[in-house]
Amino acid sequence: MNRKVMTGELERLAGQPFPLPEELQAGFMSTAMQKPDRPVKLACRQYWKLYGAAAQRKFRDAGELRELVDSGRAVGALQDVDLEIGEGEIFVVMGLSGSGKSTLLRCLARLIEPSFGEVLLDGRPLIGLPAAELMKVRRHEIGMVFQNFALLPHLSVVDNIALPLRIRHDDPASIRENVAEVIQLVGLSGMEARLPAQLSGGQQQRVGLARALAVKPGLLFLDEPFSALDPLIRRELQDELVRLQARLKKTMVFVTHDFSEAVRLGDRIAIMKDGRVRQIGAPEEIVTAPADDYVRNFAAGIDLTRVVSCARIATQPTRSEYAVKVPADRRIAEAAEEVARAGGPVGLVDSQGRLVGELDAAAILRLVSGGLYGGGEGAGR
Ligand SMILES: Nc1ncnc2c1ncn2[C@@H]1O[C@H](COP(=O)(O)OP(=O)(O)OP(=O)(O)O)[C@@H](O)[C@H]1O
């Protein structure tokens, strides 16, 4: 969708023309495949993974793979995926079971061979890299966190975390220092000598996270890391990850089938179905401008006020001065009380303090009651 269409949608929502300033519009730029707003850390192009006997060969072009999938002779676990993941972003891959999330993560991490296509880490192609080189990349530049924690049961917390560092022959002093640092970072101090069986699920996953971070990777792959945990602990670890990320600014590829988790964590989210990426966008973009009904269905069940910004449901200013002003990019949930207390419309201001719109309690109520897709048929689908 281009900017013109997007502005059209705002008009429909607000009931009147509302030309947002450039920098605010940029946040809403809706393309089905939004690009990162920063340098690219990891990218894949024309990425395919087929399963089945007929797929066990080299392919010359993508047409051959398409033909195998279309004729039902192979399962298209990944089909023609193009992605660019930005430096320091949490990039969430989300979709229902069987949509290809794990296959994508495993192909990107080079744990399994894709059938076709290329993957670039810091601009360097990883396909065709000699095995020893690839091993080096995996040991020094990539960290992995798995759903089942993948801890060795007979090793203590310290030894589990130190394992990848020992495998790559780091010197003992730096291992000690490194392990102590990550143990403190993930809040496991005092538990150094425990075995995995003496830890709760949440604590075990903290060990998994610490082990991945100890490698000091530029890139972290997390495959449903919190899915085995109960909801409260899961929430706690989500918050922990956000806290860690604010400090560490790693590039993370995070797989989940839980849309609310995707929205909470993702700088951008890729929504997958049948091995294909249906949409890539920031959480606000995904919920306010879903590319299709499959994506829209995910957005239907979440609390929009925590995702949608004030600017998104604003109308044009009707006066030049407002007693109460609110940053236009603030989430509705964070601004709602102030708007309610104002007793009338509040002014929305951009980062320069310029007036860019108006918001009142009625607009918030409309969002909460009718969702973004209007009332009546199809609402909240
Ligand atoms: N080793 C395999 N052999 C054959 N087919 C496979 C294999 N691994 C995955 N598939 C198929 O590839 C498709 C994508 O699977 P994948 O595990 O990537 O999905 P997913 O989105 O991660 O699912 P889940 O959330 O259930 O883990 C599915 O149709 C699956 O059945």
The ligand as a Gaussian input file, in Angstrom:
#p B3LYP/6-31G(d) Opt

LIG

0 1
 N       11.813000     -32.815000       8.463000
 C       10.690000     -32.575000       7.794000
 N       10.245000     -33.420000       6.837000
 C        9.109000     -33.181000       6.156000
 N        8.346000     -32.093000       6.338000
 C        8.720000     -31.217000       7.277000
 C        9.906000     -31.399000       8.064000
 N       10.026000     -30.353000       8.919000
 C        8.973000     -29.549000       8.676000
 N        8.181000     -30.067000       7.701000
 C        6.957000     -29.459000       7.148000
 O        7.274000     -28.128000       6.775000
 C        6.211000     -27.238000       7.102000
 C        6.732000     -26.128000       8.010000
 O        7.119000     -26.691000       9.273000
 P        7.729000     -25.829000      10.469000
 O        8.113000     -26.779000      11.547000
 O        8.743000     -24.917000       9.942000
 O        6.456000     -24.980000      10.907000
 P        6.260000     -24.097000      12.211000
 O        5.517000     -22.875000      11.766000
 O        7.544000     -23.887000      12.905000
 O        5.312000     -25.018000      13.062000
 P        5.259000     -25.257000      14.652000
 O        4.786000     -23.978000      15.266000
 O        4.248000     -26.368000      14.784000
 O        6.634000     -25.657000      15.080000
 C        5.136000     -28.102000       7.717000
 O        4.217000     -28.433000       6.697000
 C        5.875000     -29.321000       8.201000
 O        5.028000     -30.437000       8.217000

